[in-house]
Amino acid sequence: MSDLVRYGLHPYAWAPDWLNVCWTSLAILDPLAAILLVAGRRGGLDLACLIVVTDLTANFYATYGNQHLDLGSAPGLQRLTASPFSCWERHLSYAGIS
């Protein structure tokens, strides 16, 4: 949020426009997902899963595709790789599918 306030909609000069839009949109989407989850709405879980998957994808692109870093440079992304799968499993469980 502080980057959005300080630098506007394009806070990262090194990143392409679509990546800046993706990250900037999280300032609105994250609180919206939290509100929906607290309210017990299924849309909150759907949105949270979508946010996790798209943010992880954007971060992978930024790290490996755009900045050309190696896997050892971003160990946090390695740990987060399992996150979308866990989120999807909870989503299916919540929907009564699993």
C-alpha angles and dihedrals in degrees: 000000000000091000089052092052095044102039106020126222094333104051098152113061092187093056126081118252095255091055092050090050090049094052094040091052089061088073086070103027098051095056090042091054090047092051092049092048093050089048089054095242118153089219087068091062092045091050093045091052091048091049093050094049096044094043092049090049092049091048092050090051092047092049103039106018104037106026095030095223123158126245093261091059094067111037090161090067090052091058093045093055090088093050099085091050091052091047092050091049091053090047092054091045091051090049091051093242101119 
